[in-house]
Structures are given as C-alpha cells and as structure tokens.
C-alpha cells in the first residue's frame, strides 16, 4: 500500500501548480511584470515612486484576494468557479479603484487596467489547465451508509471490492466509521491507510460536502455546537447588510417604484403584500413583498407556492421569476428583522406543522431569515413536507458553514438565478 500511495503522489506538479504559494510565486510576476514594463519600461523598480508603489501594491492585493476567494469558494458544493471569475475579479478591482480614488492617492490607470485583464487571463488559464485534477477520486468502503453515496459531477466514487488499494487511483478513502458491519479486516485496512498518510473520511463528512446538506434525523451533541453561528460574523454581517442596502438604494428604489406601478396597473389591490412570518428566535414579524397574487389568493387559508400557480398574476409571474417581488424586504433588513442572506422565513401555520413532522425544524431560527439563501439557490421552492425536509438540510448546512465565503457564493448564485429564473413559482 505504501508503494501505491507514493506512486499516486509522484505527480508532484498536480499539487504544486495548484497550491496557493505557487499562485503567489508564479502568478504575481505574471500579472505585475508585463503591466509595469508596458507602462514604465525596464528598471521601473529602481525608481519606485508613490504612483508606481500604490499601483503595484493595489494590483498585488487584488491578486491575493481573488486567489483566496477562489480557493474558499471551491470548498463548497456546486461552486463552479469559472462562472464567478469575471464578477469576482471585476468587483475586487473596482473596490481597489474606489479606495485609490477616494483617498486621492496617486496611481496609474493603465497599469491597474492591465493588471485586471492579466488577472482574468491567469485565473481562467489556471482553472482550465487544472480542471482535470479537481475531480476528486474517492475509494469507498462498501459498508453501512457509505453504500448510499451517489456520484456527482465533481466527485468520482470507486467502491472497493477488497481491503486493498492496488490498481485504484484515489484522493482519499471514505467509510462509515460507525457502522457495526465494519469488519476487523476493513478496520485494519483503514488503520494502514492512516499510517500511510492516506486521508480517511467518515461518510457523513463526504456526504455533506457533496450535497450541501446536513442530515437532521440524528444530531450528536457536538453537532449542536457546530451549528452555533459565529457571534463576530453575525455583527459583521449586520453592518454589511445595512451598508449594502444603502449603497444599492440608487438602483433598488427606482426598480421598486417601477414594480409598484406595474402591480397596480395589472390587477386591483395594493402594490405591497404584508404578512406575518417567523424570524430569528421563533419571533413573529411583518414581511413586505410586492403583491404577486390576486387579492383572494389565500381566502381558503395559507398555502405553499406551487408550480404554475393559478393565483399568480401576469406581472407577479415576471416579478417572481426575477425575484423582484422580494425587494421591499430591504426595509425588513434595515429594521433588523431580516438579513440579505439566510433561511427563507415561513408563515406561523407552516412552522407549527413542520415542527411536528420534521426533527429539529425550529433550529433554523437560530439565525435571521434572509431575502435569499443557500436552500433557495440550490433547491428552489419547497411545496411539500419532504421537499421542506431537504430544504431544512440545506439550511442546516448554511448555519454550520456560516461565513463570508459561503455568503459570497450565494450572492453569485442569486444573480445567476435572477437571470435564469431557476426555482420560480
């Protein structure tokens, strides 16, 4: 086994070329040198004045931020980084440009602009060259819940027929370490893997990373601790929410005005729809949305959204497809009742129903509900108890991995959904 492990890792370039230090050692010169040489010529470093220093520092910092963001996003399921490279590079360089502009520091627009295009070239080139190595190959011990693992586009599962890795290419070994069916020979095999420095993962870890869901039928004591969101990031996120609403107001306010007029002209009734929802701490609050249904849509009581719902108006269908009906919830964000990103809030009637049918349902109220969220961008709407159970597993994954990087990924996916209309009801 040791020989097989060494042969598998003899492709040193696979790890070296894709590592973060290699990004810095090779990528920074690739981005900085051509841009600087084009503008200032050879020996530009001999006369490193304020303009040159500020510009090169800005491009270098942009490169580092982009590289870190790319690596962080790759940790989450469904993160197709190629689709997010242009917006990531653009946003980072726009922020750098804004800082230099408002601080009135000297800089070269030509070098900054060249650095932007060279960053795009480097990261896209690295992505496509390294794409063949990003598909994980996992050797699976065919025992217990490991048999329930399903193949995905990002992971190649190879079930072992015997406790031996000879002839099998792999990145790690996966096993149900808690299964009573795990025999002594398989346990000795896993021990030898560990001694040979071959990663061994419990099936639950791999399942979560592949599906973006946390199983909720049984939660151990330590899992409740991992589902407690960071207090520091909660504070940061609140500040970021308020800042984002204020900064985007010149765009969102005209959109809301246009949407309100369209709703009024399309069907009789108010433009805004106000309804009680359950928020953080299991407390009720009033949510604001643009009315997308006819006035008597819920005369028979609360109902979950359905595909091709006849209660939806013509304008409402367009608003829902582009998620514009959610814009008035920006006021809920300013009031502190919601966040831009989090689990979607439900009506009290549904919350009470799901609490009886789904274990640990109430735990999703540990964070503020959001206008968009992980479950929405991965799954879409849920219209029955089983779909809601899956949606809750996505919500638990979000709470467990509550971080800036996951929120950034959700923002990218939300923009994509607004364009494609995925999950609209």
N, C-alpha and C positions, 0 to 999 in steps of 0.2 A: 504493500500500500504506500509506503514511503516513497518508493521509486515512482509509482504512478502520480503521486502528489507533486513530486519535483518535476516530472515531465509536463504536467499540466501547467505549472507555473514557470516553465522555462521560457515562455513567451513574455519576456520581461517588458517589451515595448508596450504590451497591452495595458499594463498598469502605469508605467512611467509616463507615456504620452497623454494619458487621460487624467493624471493626477493634478492637484491644484498647484504644487510647486512647479511642475512643468508648464502649466498655464502662465505662471509669472515669468519664469526664466526664458521661455520661448515666445510667448505671446506679447509681453510688454515691448521687447525690442522690435517685434514685427509691426506693432501699432505706432510706437513713438518715433523710431528712426526715419522711416520714409516721410512721415508728416513733417518732421523737423528739418530734414535735409532738403525737402522740396521748398520750404519757406526760407530757411536761413543758411543752407549750404553746409559744407564740411567745416568742422571746428566750431559748431554752434555752442558746444558745451564749454568752450574756452571763455566765452563772454556771456555768462548766464545771467542776464539782467532780469528785472522784475517781470516783464511781459513773457519772456521765454520760460522762466521758472513757474509762474502761475499757470500758463497754458499746459506745460508738460505735466505738472502736478495734477491739474484737473483731469486730463486725459488718463493718466495713470490711475487715479482714484476711480474714475468711471469704469475702467477695465476691471479693477479688483471687485467693485460692487456687482458688475454684470457676471463675473465668474462665480462669485459666491451665490448670487441669486440663482444662476443656472444649476449649480450643484445642489442647492437646497430644494429647488422645485423637483429635481429628478428623484427625490426620496418619496414623493407621493404618487399613488397610482393614477394613471390617466394623464400624467404630466408630459405631454408631447412638446418638448422644449422648442423644437423647430418652429412651432406655431407662435411662440411667445417671444422669440428673439428680437424681432423688429420692434414690438412695443416696449420691451424691456430696455433695449439699447437706446431707443428714442427718448423714453421717459428719463433715464439716468442722465443722458447728455443735456436734455432740456433743464433738468434741475441744476446741473453744473453751470450751464449758461446763465440761468436765473441768478444763481449766487454771485457769479462774477459780475453780472450786470448791476445788481442792486448794491453790491459792496463797492462798485466803481473801481475794481481792481483792473490793472492792465492785462490784456490777453490778446492772442491772435485768433481771429475768427477762422482764418484759413486753416490753421493747424488743428483747431477744435473740430472743424468740419471734416477735415481729412481723417482725424482720429475716429470720428463717428463711423465713416464708411469702412475704415480698416478694421474696426471692432466687429462690424457686421460680417466682413469677409472672414476674419479669424474664427469667430464663434460658429458661423454656418459651416465653414470648412472643417472645423474640429468635430462638429456634430455629425456630418455625413461620413467623414473618414472613420470615426469611432463608433458609428451606429451598429456595425456588425458585432461589436464586443459588448453592447449594452443589453442584449437579450440574455438574461440570467438562465443558467442551466442548473437545475436543482435535482439531485438524486434523492428520491423519496423512498423511505422505508414503508412497505405496503402493509401497515398495521394500524388499526383504530381509525380515528378521524382523518388521518392522512390520506385515506382512500377517497375522501370526499373532495379533495382539492381538484379544481378544474383548471385546464390550461387557459392561458391568456396570451395576448399578442406580445407582452413584454417578458414573459417567463416561459421557459421550456422545462416541463416536468418529465423526469425519466424515472419510472418505478423500477426499483431494484428487484431482481429475482432471487438473489442470494446475498449474504453479507460480505460483499466484495465489490470494489470499485474498478477492478481491472477492465479495461476496454470501454469505460464510461467517462465522457468529458463532463465536468461538473464545476460549479462555483461554490456549492455548499451541500450539506445533507440535511434533509427535513424528516422529522419523525414525531409521532405522537408520544411524547415522553411520559405521559400519564396513563397510557393505555395498559390495562392488565394483560393484554395479549402480546406485549413486547417481551419476547423470549430472551433467555440468557445469551444466546448466540448473537442476537441483534444488539443487546446491551454491550457485549464485548466489542462488537463492531463499532458502535458509536464511541466507546472509550478509546479505541485505537485511532479513530478519526480525530478525536480531540488531541491525543498525544502527537499526532502528525500535523497539528495546527490546521486541520480542516474544519471550517465553521460548521457547527451543528445547531440547527434552529428547531424550536418547538413549532408544531404545525400552526398553532394559533397566531404566532408572530407573522408567519408567512402568509396565512390567510388574510390577515388584516392589511398587510402591505399590498396584496394583490387586488383586494376588493374595495378597500377604502371603507370598511365596515368593522365595527366591534360587536361581537356576539353578545347578546344581552340575556340569554336564558339563564346563565350562571355567571355571577361576578364574584371573584375572590376578594378578600379584604384589601389586598394590596392594589387591586384594580380601582377600587373606590378612591384611593389616594392619587392614582394616575389620572383620574377623571376630574380632579380638582384643578380648575384653571389658575394660571399664574396671576397673582394679585398685581404684580408690577405691569404685566402686559395688559391687564384689564384697565388700569389707569392710562397707559399709553394709548390704548385703543379708543378710549373715550375722547381723549384730546384729538386724536386723528380723525374720529368721526365728525366732531364739530368743525374742525378745520376743513375737512373735505366738503361738507355741506356749504360752508361759507364761500370757499374758493370756487365751487362749481355753480353757485347761485346765478351768475350771469347767463349760464346755459340752461339750467333747470327751470328757472322762473318763467321765461318765455315759452318753454315746452309745456309747462303746466297750464299756462294761460291758454295756449292753443288747444290742448287736450280738453280743458273745461268747456270751451266754446263748442268743440266738436261733439262732446257728450250731450250738451243742452240741445243742440240742433238735431241730433239723431233720434232722440226719444224723450217723452215727457218725464220730468222728475229732476231732482237736484243733481248737480255735477259731482258732488262728493258723496261718498258712501261711508258712513260711520258705524262701527260695530265693536262690541266688546270682545277682546281677545285675552288670552292668558299669557303673562310675561314672566320676567325673572322673579324667582321666589314664589311662583304659583299665584301671583297677584294679577287681578284684572286691570285692564286699561282700555282706552278707546283708540282704535286704529282708524287711520284715514286712508281712503283709496278713491280713485276715480270710479264712479259707478259704471260697471261694465255689463250689468244685467238690467232687465226690465223691473219696474217697481214692485211687482207682485211675485218676484222670483222665489222668495222663501216664505210664501204665505202658509205652506204646509209644514214649516219648521226648517231647521238648519240641515243642509245637505252638502256632501263633499262635491268638489268640482269633478265633472265627468268629461270624457272626450265628446266633441261635437255637442256640447251642452246647448239645448234649445233656449235656455234662459238668457243666453248672452246676446247682446245687441250687435249690430254690424260694426259700429265704432269700437265697442267693447272687445270684439274679437281681435281687431288690429292692435288695440292698446295692450291686450294680454299677450299677444304674440311677441311684441317688442318690450314687454314688461313696463310700459309707461304708466299703467294703471297704479303702479306701486309708488310713483313719485311723491304723492302727498305724505307718505310715511317719513319723508325727510323732516317733517315737523315733529313726528314722534321721536326721531333721532335727536333733534335739538332739545326736546323736553327730557331726554334721558330715559325714555321708556323702551327704546329700541337701539340697536346698533346697525351699521350698514351691512354687517355680515354676522350671521348667526342662524340658529334653527328657526324655521318659519313658525310664527305663532298660530295656535288653533283656537277655536271657539270653546267656551267652557263645556258645552254639551259633549263635544268630541273628546275633550281632555278626560272627562269623567268616564266616558265609555272606554277609552283606550287604557286608562289606569286599571280598569277591571280585567281587561283582556291581555295586556302586554306587561310583562315584568319590568320594573324599574322605569316605567314611562315618565314618571314625574321628575326623574333626574335630569331630563333635558332642560328643565327650568333653572339650572344652576348658572346659566349664562343668559345674557339679554337676547331676545329674539332678534332676527335680522331681516332686512329687506331681501337679501339673497343669502344663500348658504350652501354648504357642501352637499347636502342631500338634493337641493334643487338643481345644481349644475351637473350632478352625476346621474340622478334618478329621474328628476322631474316631479310632477304632482303624484300624490298617492290618493287613490279613490276607494280603498277598502282596508280592512284590518291587516291583511297580510302585507300589502304594499306599505302600510304605515309601520309595520314591524321592521321591514327592510329600511325604510326611511329613518327610523329611530336608530338603527345600527350605524347609518351614516352620520347621524347627529352625534352619537357617542364617539365616533372616530374623530369628528371635528373637535369635540371637547377634550379628548385625550391628547390631540396634537395641536391644541390651541396655540397659535403662533403667528407671527408676522408673515412667514413664508407661505403658510397654508392660506392665509387671507389674500396674499398677492395672487396665488394660483386661482382662487375663487373669483377674484376680480377679472382676471384674464378670461376665465371660462364664462363668466357672466356676460362680458362684452360679446363673446362669440355667440352666446345664446340669444342675445338681443338682435343679432344679425340673422341667425338661422331660425329662431322661433322654436327651438327644442323644448319639448315638455309643455307647450301652451295648451290650455284647456278652454 
